[in-house]
Amino acid sequence: MKQFYKLFIVGCLILNGTASFSQQMQIQNEFEDVRHFRIGVKSGIPNILSANAEYVLPVLNRKFAVSVDYTNLNMDADDFGFETEEGAEIMEQKFIYFEGGINYYFFKPGKGLYAGISYSNYSLKGNLPDYDENENGSPGDGYIDFSNSSMNIKAGAKWGGFFYFRPEVGYAFSPFPSTFPIRVEYEDGSTEYQELDLDADSGFLDMIYDGLTFNIGIGFSF
């Protein structure tokens, strides 16, 4: 009987050691499989279309990663809903977006489900020839120079290896505005400030003005 107990104890120790070794090997393999640098593109709101880079930090069990998004787009005024007189020259508007933050991966090093916190800033600049006409009949050009900054929280998932797919949804504490200020300078020397109202009638777009952010990204890991 004593020999049986001894064999039983030895067997338990061996099984426990084997399980621990397998777990350590699994963790080590997960660490070795981590592709630290990712580069790709994201499309959504408010970034529209941005380049994205992420780097998984080689510390803290590789659960943390720093991420940066950047957009620099020249777009026609019509793309933003600005109206000008028929036949008037349409000037391009420059939209610049920057976001930087840190992501925490819950279950696996550098992959799977994650949550993040970030800081973002976006600006819209441009001019609109013959934007409006005042009560005296004097034509005026519109000028836009708007920027907004926000702290954000988000959740997402990174799936894949060399090629990855990444959806994200989040909340901006300073939401995308439903109106843009426009300075109108008339030929008679007068100046007037107007607002372009972007409010949706109802539905999903209203959630954007309440702080919703979302995007879908693809890219490659190295």
C-alpha positions as CSV (number, residue, x, y, z in Angstrom):
1,M,0.0,0.0,0.0
2,K,2.8,2.4,0.9
3,Q,4.4,1.7,-2.5
4,F,1.1,2.5,-4.2
5,Y,0.9,5.9,-2.4
6,K,4.5,6.6,-3.4
7,L,3.8,5.8,-7.0
8,F,0.6,7.9,-6.8
9,I,2.5,10.9,-5.4
10,V,5.3,10.6,-8.0
11,G,2.7,10.3,-10.8
12,C,0.9,13.5,-9.6
13,L,4.2,15.4,-9.5
14,I,5.1,14.2,-13.0
15,L,1.7,15.2,-14.3
16,N,1.8,18.6,-12.6
17,G,5.3,19.2,-13.9
18,T,4.3,18.2,-17.4
19,A,1.2,20.5,-17.3
20,S,3.3,23.4,-16.0
21,F,5.9,22.8,-18.7
22,S,3.2,22.6,-21.4
23,Q,1.7,25.9,-20.1
24,Q,5.1,27.6,-20.1
25,M,5.8,26.3,-23.6
26,Q,2.4,27.6,-24.8
27,I,3.0,31.0,-23.3
28,Q,6.5,31.1,-24.8
29,N,5.2,30.1,-28.2
30,E,2.5,32.9,-28.0
31,F,5.2,35.4,-27.2
32,E,7.4,34.1,-30.1
33,D,4.4,34.3,-32.4
34,V,3.8,38.0,-31.7
35,R,4.4,40.2,-34.7
36,H,5.3,43.5,-32.9
37,F,4.8,46.0,-35.7
38,R,1.5,46.5,-37.7
39,I,0.8,48.9,-40.5
40,G,-2.5,49.3,-42.3
41,V,-5.5,51.5,-43.1
42,K,-8.7,52.3,-41.2
43,S,-12.0,53.7,-42.6
44,G,-14.7,55.1,-40.4
45,I,-16.0,58.0,-38.4
46,P,-14.5,60.5,-37.6
47,N,-11.2,59.5,-39.3
48,I,-12.8,59.0,-42.7
49,L,-9.7,57.2,-44.1
50,S,-6.5,57.0,-42.2
51,A,-3.1,55.3,-42.1
52,N,-2.5,53.2,-38.9
53,A,0.6,52.0,-37.2
54,E,0.8,49.9,-34.0
55,Y,3.7,48.6,-32.0
56,V,3.3,45.8,-29.4
57,L,5.6,46.7,-26.4
58,P,8.1,43.9,-25.6
59,V,7.2,44.3,-21.8
60,L,4.3,43.5,-19.5
61,N,3.6,40.1,-21.2
62,R,3.2,41.9,-24.5
63,K,-0.4,42.9,-23.7
64,F,0.1,46.6,-24.3
65,A,0.6,48.3,-27.7
66,V,0.9,51.9,-28.8
67,S,-1.2,53.0,-31.8
68,V,-1.2,56.0,-34.1
69,D,-3.7,57.1,-36.9
70,Y,-3.2,59.9,-39.4
71,T,-5.4,61.3,-42.1
72,N,-4.5,64.2,-44.5
73,L,-7.2,64.5,-47.2
74,N,-8.0,67.1,-49.8
75,M,-11.7,66.8,-50.6
76,D,-14.2,68.7,-52.7
77,A,-16.6,71.0,-50.8
78,D,-19.5,68.9,-52.0
79,D,-18.1,66.0,-50.0
80,F,-18.8,67.9,-46.8
81,G,-22.3,69.1,-47.8
82,F,-21.4,72.7,-48.6
83,E,-23.5,74.4,-51.2
84,T,-22.4,77.1,-53.6
85,E,-24.0,78.9,-56.4
86,E,-24.4,76.9,-59.7
87,G,-21.3,77.3,-61.8
88,A,-19.2,78.7,-59.0
89,E,-15.6,77.5,-58.5
90,I,-15.4,74.7,-56.0
91,M,-12.3,74.8,-53.8
92,E,-10.9,71.8,-52.0
93,Q,-11.2,71.4,-48.2
94,K,-8.3,70.0,-46.2
95,F,-9.2,67.5,-43.5
96,I,-6.4,66.4,-41.1
97,Y,-6.9,63.8,-38.4
98,F,-4.5,62.5,-35.8
99,E,-5.0,60.0,-33.0
100,G,-2.6,58.4,-30.6
101,G,-3.2,56.0,-27.8
102,I,-2.5,52.7,-26.1
103,N,-4.3,49.4,-26.4
104,Y,-4.5,46.5,-23.9
105,Y,-5.0,43.0,-25.2
106,F,-7.1,40.9,-22.8
107,F,-6.3,37.3,-23.5
108,K,-3.4,36.8,-25.9
109,P,-0.2,38.9,-26.4
110,G,-0.9,41.4,-29.1
111,K,-4.0,39.8,-30.6
112,G,-7.6,39.1,-30.0
113,L,-9.9,41.4,-28.0
114,Y,-8.6,44.7,-26.7
115,A,-9.6,48.0,-25.1
116,G,-7.9,51.3,-25.5
117,I,-7.7,54.9,-24.6
118,S,-6.6,57.7,-27.0
119,Y,-6.3,61.4,-27.7
120,S,-7.5,62.7,-31.1
121,N,-7.5,66.0,-33.0
122,Y,-9.1,66.8,-36.3
123,S,-9.3,70.0,-38.3
124,L,-11.1,71.2,-41.4
125,K,-9.7,74.2,-43.4
126,G,-10.6,75.7,-46.7
127,N,-12.5,78.4,-48.6
128,L,-15.7,78.5,-50.5
129,P,-15.8,81.1,-53.3
130,D,-19.2,82.8,-53.8
131,Y,-20.6,81.0,-50.8
132,D,-23.3,83.5,-50.0
133,E,-24.8,86.9,-50.9
134,N,-25.9,89.5,-48.2
135,E,-29.1,91.5,-48.1
136,N,-27.4,94.2,-50.2
137,G,-26.7,91.8,-53.0
138,S,-22.9,91.8,-52.3
139,P,-21.3,88.3,-53.0
140,G,-19.2,86.8,-50.2
141,D,-16.6,84.0,-49.9
142,G,-16.8,81.5,-47.1
143,Y,-13.8,80.5,-45.0
144,I,-13.5,77.5,-42.7
145,D,-10.9,77.0,-40.0
146,F,-12.2,74.5,-37.5
147,S,-10.5,72.0,-35.1
148,N,-11.6,69.7,-32.3
149,S,-9.8,67.6,-29.7
150,S,-11.1,64.7,-27.7
151,M,-10.2,61.9,-25.3
152,N,-11.6,58.6,-26.4
153,I,-12.2,55.1,-25.2
154,K,-12.6,52.1,-27.5
155,A,-12.9,48.4,-27.8
156,G,-11.8,46.2,-30.7
157,A,-10.3,43.0,-31.9
158,K,-7.4,42.1,-34.1
159,W,-7.7,38.8,-36.0
160,G,-5.2,37.2,-38.2
161,G,-1.4,36.9,-38.5
162,F,0.6,38.4,-41.3
163,F,-2.6,39.8,-42.8
164,Y,-5.1,41.1,-40.2
165,F,-8.6,42.4,-39.9
166,R,-9.5,44.9,-37.1
167,P,-13.0,46.3,-36.2
168,E,-13.2,49.1,-33.5
169,V,-16.1,50.9,-31.8
170,G,-15.7,53.6,-29.2
171,Y,-16.8,56.8,-27.5
172,A,-15.4,60.3,-27.9
173,F,-15.9,62.6,-24.9
174,S,-15.8,65.6,-27.3
175,P,-18.1,64.3,-30.1
176,F,-17.9,65.1,-33.8
177,P,-19.8,68.4,-34.2
178,S,-23.2,68.7,-35.8
179,T,-22.4,72.2,-37.0
180,F,-19.3,73.9,-38.6
181,P,-18.6,77.7,-38.2
182,I,-18.1,79.6,-41.5
183,R,-16.8,83.1,-41.8
184,V,-18.3,84.9,-44.8
185,E,-16.5,88.0,-46.1
186,Y,-18.5,90.1,-48.6
187,E,-17.1,92.4,-51.3
188,D,-18.7,95.4,-49.6
189,G,-16.3,94.9,-46.7
190,S,-18.8,93.4,-44.2
191,T,-18.2,90.1,-42.4
192,E,-20.7,87.6,-41.1
193,Y,-20.4,84.3,-39.2
194,Q,-22.7,81.5,-40.2
195,E,-23.1,77.8,-39.2
196,L,-23.5,74.8,-41.4
197,D,-25.9,72.4,-39.8
198,L,-25.0,68.7,-40.3
199,D,-27.7,67.2,-38.1
200,A,-29.2,64.0,-39.4
201,D,-33.0,63.8,-39.3
202,S,-32.9,60.7,-37.2
203,G,-31.4,57.3,-36.9
204,F,-27.8,56.0,-36.8
205,L,-26.0,59.2,-37.8
206,D,-27.4,61.0,-34.7
207,M,-25.3,58.6,-32.6
208,I,-22.1,60.1,-34.2
209,Y,-22.9,63.5,-32.9
210,D,-23.5,61.9,-29.4
211,G,-19.9,60.6,-29.4
212,L,-20.0,57.2,-31.3
213,T,-16.8,56.4,-33.2
214,F,-16.3,53.3,-35.3
215,N,-13.9,52.0,-38.0
216,I,-12.8,48.9,-39.8
217,G,-9.1,48.3,-40.5
218,I,-6.9,45.9,-42.5
219,G,-3.2,45.6,-42.7
220,F,0.0,43.6,-42.3
221,S,2.0,42.5,-39.2
222,F,5.7,42.1,-39.2
